[in-house]
Amino acid sequence: MKKTRHAAVAALRPLAAAIALAGAFGAAHAAGYPDQPITLVVPYSAGGGADNAARIIAQGMGEVAGQSVVIENKGGASGAIGAAYVARAKPDGYTVLYDASAFSINPALRKLPYDANKDFIPVSQAVSVPNILVAAPGSPFNNLADFIKAARANPGKYTYASYGPGSLAQMAGELLKKDAGVDIVHVPYKGGAPAIVDVMGGQVDVYFANAASSLNYVSGGKLKALAVSSGKRMPELPNVATVGEGGIKNFDVVEWNGFFLPAGTSPEVVAKLQDLVQKALARPDTREKLSKLGLTPVGSSAADFAKFVSSEQQRWAEVVKTNSITVN
């Protein structure tokens, strides 16, 4: 019996040595991370809110790390195509997903080629940004109360735009429908730019537009701001009331962007990337550029971001179920 036990222990020694060697290699790899360019996959089109923020943060990350951070746009299916690409990538920290709120909405709406909870490691929330409920400059509505009053009096008459089925813009509109008790019609677009154009022209009545892509239009008088979706007023629009102030209680909707790595990435690399993101977001020049877009830098820990994403998934799953939302 003793010989058998000794033989088993001896047989395990090479495996233990291999595991120890792998751990040492992983630690050494993490110590030098990043020692080559990082590809930051943005699963949305160039020029959109997430892309604009990603490029600002990527520049800061590159300057902190002394390595280039290259943006690669892989749009489609509300971010699902780019997310699937990263889920299949080598988990070495050099292919990173920069996703937005749709990441937490998609699991409730779509059959995905990945598991949002199992195939990714949340690293850090990068920014948060309110949506602005906007209308055409010549719209008869001057605030949210005006719009709700008209919508209640005319069920099915008024429309709201979104930048795609399952987007946060649609979810905000659906939440408004539920909480305000109004019947307004969803008009989805293939991106925020065409949605804004049609709101400006009066082809659609209102739109919960990402502040990063609409603030300049509001400031320039090309769009009229009826309300902001966050729990607090935006410093850039101090005279525009929140949806909550407009009579819809507990309405606090913000777009968010964050960093994810493929499952299987070592904890050491996750920690290194988290630190890199936080240092980039702490740079005064990075913060100033983001602020001009109406974006609030966050830079949360991986643990806090994971909790936040989970809470967002639960919230939007409930709205999808309650409003019987589907996508084609």
C-alpha positions in Angstrom: 0.0 0.0 0.0 2.8 2.4 0.9 4.5 1.7 -2.4 1.3 2.4 -4.3 0.8 5.7 -2.3 4.4 6.7 -3.0 4.0 5.9 -6.7 0.9 8.0 -6.9 2.7 11.0 -5.2 5.6 10.6 -7.6 3.3 10.5 -10.6 1.7 13.8 -9.5 5.0 15.6 -9.1 5.5 16.4 -12.8 1.9 17.8 -12.9 2.5 19.9 -9.9 5.7 21.2 -11.4 3.9 22.0 -14.6 1.2 23.9 -12.8 3.8 25.8 -10.8 5.7 26.6 -14.0 2.5 27.8 -15.7 1.7 30.0 -12.7 5.2 31.5 -12.8 5.0 32.1 -16.5 1.6 33.8 -16.0 3.0 36.0 -13.3 6.0 36.9 -15.4 3.7 37.6 -18.4 1.5 39.9 -16.2 4.6 41.7 -14.8 5.5 43.0 -18.3 1.9 43.7 -19.4 1.4 45.4 -21.7 4.5 44.8 -23.7 2.8 44.9 -27.1 -0.1 46.9 -28.6 -3.6 46.3 -27.2 -6.5 45.9 -29.5 -9.6 47.6 -28.1 -12.7 46.2 -29.8 -15.6 48.7 -30.0 -18.7 46.8 -31.1 -20.3 49.8 -32.6 -19.8 52.1 -35.6 -17.1 54.7 -35.7 -18.2 58.2 -34.7 -20.8 57.0 -32.2 -20.9 57.8 -28.5 -19.0 54.7 -27.3 -16.4 55.0 -30.1 -15.7 58.7 -29.3 -15.2 57.9 -25.6 -13.1 54.8 -26.4 -10.7 56.8 -28.5 -10.1 59.4 -25.8 -9.5 56.8 -23.2 -7.3 54.7 -25.5 -5.0 57.6 -26.1 -4.6 58.1 -22.3 -4.0 54.4 -21.8 -1.4 54.4 -24.5 0.5 57.3 -23.0 0.4 55.7 -19.5 1.5 52.3 -20.8 4.0 53.4 -23.4 2.2 51.0 -25.8 -0.4 51.8 -28.5 -4.0 51.0 -27.9 -5.6 50.4 -31.3 -9.4 50.8 -31.8 -11.1 48.2 -33.9 -14.8 48.8 -34.7 -16.9 45.6 -35.1 -20.5 46.9 -35.2 -23.7 45.0 -35.6 -26.5 43.4 -33.5 -26.4 46.0 -30.8 -22.8 45.1 -30.0 -23.2 41.3 -30.0 -21.0 40.8 -33.1 -18.0 42.5 -31.6 -18.6 40.9 -28.2 -18.6 37.5 -29.7 -15.3 38.2 -31.4 -13.7 39.1 -28.1 -15.2 36.1 -26.4 -13.3 33.9 -28.8 -10.1 35.8 -28.6 -6.9 34.5 -26.8 -7.2 35.4 -23.1 -3.9 37.2 -22.9 -5.1 40.7 -22.2 -4.3 42.0 -25.7 -7.8 41.8 -27.1 -10.2 43.9 -25.0 -13.9 44.6 -25.3 -15.1 48.2 -24.8 -18.8 47.8 -24.6 -21.8 49.8 -23.5 -25.2 49.4 -21.8 -26.4 47.0 -24.6 -24.1 44.4 -23.1 -26.5 44.1 -20.1 -29.6 44.3 -22.3 -28.8 41.8 -25.0 -29.1 38.6 -22.9 -32.8 39.4 -22.2 -33.5 40.0 -25.9 -31.3 37.9 -28.1 -30.0 34.4 -28.6 -26.3 35.2 -28.3 -23.3 33.3 -29.5 -21.7 33.7 -26.1 -22.7 33.7 -22.4 -22.4 37.3 -21.1 -21.8 36.1 -17.6 -19.4 33.2 -18.3 -17.4 34.3 -21.3 -16.2 37.7 -20.0 -14.5 39.2 -17.1 -15.6 42.8 -16.2 -12.5 44.9 -15.7 -13.7 48.5 -15.0 -16.6 50.8 -15.8 -15.1 53.6 -17.8 -17.7 56.3 -18.0 -21.4 57.1 -17.4 -23.5 59.5 -19.4 -27.1 60.5 -19.2 -29.4 60.4 -22.1 -31.2 63.6 -23.1 -34.8 63.4 -24.2 -34.7 65.6 -27.3 -37.2 67.0 -29.8 -37.0 69.2 -32.9 -36.4 72.9 -32.3 -39.9 73.7 -33.6 -41.6 71.0 -31.4 -44.7 72.1 -29.5 -43.2 70.4 -26.4 -41.0 72.4 -24.1 -40.6 69.9 -21.4 -41.4 66.3 -20.4 -44.7 67.3 -18.8 -45.9 68.8 -22.2 -45.0 65.6 -24.0 -46.6 63.3 -21.5 -49.9 65.3 -21.4 -50.1 65.2 -25.2 -49.2 61.4 -25.3 -51.9 60.5 -22.7 -54.5 62.5 -24.7 -53.5 60.8 -28.0 -52.6 57.2 -27.5 -50.4 55.8 -30.3 -50.0 59.2 -32.0 -46.5 60.1 -30.9 -43.2 58.4 -31.7 -39.8 57.9 -30.1 -36.6 57.0 -31.8 -33.8 54.7 -30.8 -30.4 53.8 -32.4 -31.5 50.2 -32.7 -33.7 47.5 -31.3 -32.6 46.6 -27.8 -30.6 49.8 -27.4 -30.6 51.7 -24.1 -32.5 54.4 -26.0 -35.3 51.9 -26.6 -35.2 50.7 -23.0 -35.5 54.3 -21.7 -38.4 54.9 -24.0 -40.1 51.6 -22.8 -39.4 52.5 -19.2 -41.1 55.9 -19.8 -44.1 54.1 -21.4 -44.4 51.9 -18.4 -43.9 54.5 -15.7 -45.8 57.3 -17.3 -48.6 55.2 -18.6 -48.4 56.4 -22.2 -48.7 54.7 -25.5 -45.9 55.9 -27.8 -44.6 54.1 -30.8 -41.0 52.9 -31.2 -39.1 53.9 -34.4 -35.7 52.1 -34.5 -32.8 53.4 -36.6 -29.5 51.9 -37.6 -27.4 54.1 -35.4 -27.7 57.4 -33.5 -26.8 59.7 -36.3 -29.8 59.0 -38.6 -32.1 59.1 -35.5 -30.9 62.6 -34.6 -31.3 63.8 -38.2 -35.0 62.7 -38.2 -35.7 64.2 -34.8 -34.2 67.5 -36.0 -36.5 67.3 -39.1 -39.6 66.4 -37.1 -40.1 63.0 -38.7 -40.1 61.4 -35.2 -41.2 63.2 -32.1 -38.6 62.5 -29.3 -35.4 60.5 -28.7 -33.5 59.6 -25.6 -30.2 60.6 -27.2 -26.8 59.8 -25.7 -25.4 63.1 -24.3 -22.0 62.4 -26.0 -23.6 62.5 -29.4 -26.3 65.1 -28.8 -25.1 67.7 -26.4 -23.5 69.9 -29.1 -26.7 69.9 -31.0 -28.7 71.0 -27.9 -26.2 73.7 -27.1 -26.3 74.9 -30.8 -30.1 75.1 -30.8 -30.5 72.3 -33.4 -32.3 70.1 -30.8 -34.6 71.0 -27.9 -33.9 69.2 -24.6 -37.0 68.2 -22.7 -35.4 66.3 -19.9 -32.4 64.3 -18.8 -32.6 60.7 -17.9 -30.2 60.6 -14.9 -31.2 61.1 -11.3 -29.4 64.4 -11.1 -29.3 67.3 -13.6 -26.4 67.6 -16.0 -23.9 70.4 -15.1 -23.8 71.2 -18.9 -27.6 71.7 -18.9 -28.4 73.1 -15.5 -31.8 74.4 -16.6 -33.1 71.1 -18.0 -35.0 69.1 -15.4 -34.6 65.3 -14.9 -37.3 62.9 -15.9 -37.9 62.4 -12.1 -38.4 66.1 -11.7 -40.9 65.9 -14.5 -43.1 63.7 -12.5 -41.8 60.1 -13.2 -40.4 58.9 -9.9 -37.3 56.6 -9.6 -36.4 57.1 -13.2 -32.6 57.0 -13.4 -31.2 55.8 -16.7 -27.6 56.3 -17.7 -25.6 55.0 -20.6 -22.4 53.4 -19.5 -19.2 52.1 -21.2 -16.8 49.6 -19.7 -13.9 47.2 -20.3 -14.2 43.4 -20.5 -11.6 40.7 -21.0 -12.3 37.1 -22.3 -12.8 34.5 -19.6 -9.6 32.7 -18.8 -7.5 35.8 -18.6 -5.2 35.6 -15.6 -6.2 37.6 -12.5 -2.8 39.4 -12.7 -3.5 40.7 -16.2 -7.1 41.7 -15.2 -5.6 43.7 -12.3 -3.0 45.3 -14.6 -5.6 46.4 -17.1 -7.8 47.7 -14.3 -4.9 49.8 -13.1 -4.1 51.0 -16.6 -7.7 52.1 -17.2 -7.9 53.9 -13.8 -4.6 55.8 -14.4 -5.8 56.9 -17.8 -9.1 58.1 -16.4 -7.3 60.0 -13.7 -5.3 62.1 -16.3 -6.6 65.7 -16.3 -6.5 65.9 -20.1 -8.5 62.7 -20.5 -11.1 63.9 -17.9 -11.4 67.3 -19.7 -12.0 65.7 -23.1 -14.6 63.3 -21.7 -16.3 66.1 -19.8 -16.7 68.1 -23.0 -18.8 65.2 -24.3 -21.0 65.1 -21.2 -19.2 62.0 -20.0 -18.4 61.3 -16.3 -15.2 59.2 -15.8 -15.7 56.3 -13.3 -12.8 53.9 -13.2 -14.3 51.3 -10.9 -12.7 48.1 -9.7 -13.3 44.8 -11.4 -15.4 43.6 -8.5 -17.6 46.7 -8.4 -18.1 46.7 -12.1 -19.2 43.0 -12.0 -21.8 43.8 -9.4 -23.0 46.8 -11.5 -23.3 44.8 -14.7 -25.3 42.1 -12.9 -27.7 44.7 -11.5 -28.2 46.2 -14.9 -28.9 42.8 -16.4 -31.6 42.2 -13.8 -33.2 45.6 -14.3 -33.5 45.5 -18.1 -34.6 41.8 -18.1 -37.6 43.0 -15.9 -38.5 45.8 -18.3 -38.2 43.5 -21.3 -40.6 41.0 -19.7 -43.1 43.6 -18.4 -43.3 45.4 -21.7 -43.1 42.2 -23.8 -40.3 43.6 -25.9 -38.9 41.6 -28.8 -36.4 42.2 -31.5 -36.5 40.8 -35.1 
